[in-house]
């Protein structure tokens, strides 16, 4: 009998040990997968001080011309300015000529670089790309920043959105990143260097009720980016996925909560300055240390819980949007 008891205790201990090892293994890979963004962001800021030999100018590493889509507002505009600050010439692509001229003039007044602008509305889909390619002919683009994106005017149900709006969002959020990458990557391959930066969103973390199409389009951006990292790495091309969470930009105007800002919702300059510092140093990042912590924390929560939380937040933001409209309705 004692032999059976000892054997039983030994079996329980063995099972417990196996479960502990499985738990440690899962915790190890969760930590690596989710905290690497924070570690890499910190490393990006420390490299110039502790490993100056690795602090190669972007123009030397990738080339001295960059293309930034959606470059007249928000992250795109600030990203263009941050690249120009580092001595990179900028091609600005957006749909409004007056805003493009304004940003081009601002950049050239601040930094000793060249600018060019291309008027293009990515919501129009296939028809715009021949002209973009023609205007980029002869420019050795070393950095492509696929930033252009479209969010809902405010969170709402799919059935209440017009077909034109939905096609516009699909063309902008998925078509642009695909076709601009395809357009420029072969020249980068020939030169043996280049960088492609694709701006995704924390909306990729879970299905997103009341912003279903936007959230799904950002999953496309993430998976597209991670796939072509493998395709282009042998040619010396860096492909980076950036996943911002809430940033105070015009895209989030529907929410007074987001636009008030806090430590979790940085202003666009603070966020983008951090994100650009990671270029060439990491392939996947949230771009900002506090967003890295948020991202890791979210991944601890089951997807179905995150989905419910996302739905509740969007319902709140929709209420905030309509509350903003009431004073106008009373006039």
Buried (B, 14 or more C-beta within 10 A) or exposed (E): EEEEEEEEEEEEEEEEEEEEEEEEEEEEEEEEEBBBBBBBBEBBEEBEEEEEEEEEEBBEBBBBBBBBBBBBBBBBBBBBBBBBBBBBBBBBBBBEEEBBBBBBEBBBEEBEBBBBBBBBBBBBBEEBBEEBEEBBEEBBBBBBBBBBBBBBEBBBEEEEBEEEBEBBBBBBBBBBBBBBBEBBBEBBBEBEBBBBBBBBBBBBBBBBBBBBBBBBBBBBBBEBBBEBBEEBEEBBBBBBBBBBBBBBBEBBBBBEBBBEBEEBBBEBBBBBBBBBBBBBBBBBBBBBBBBBBBBBEBBEBEEEEBBBEBBEBBEEBBEBBEEBEEEEEEE
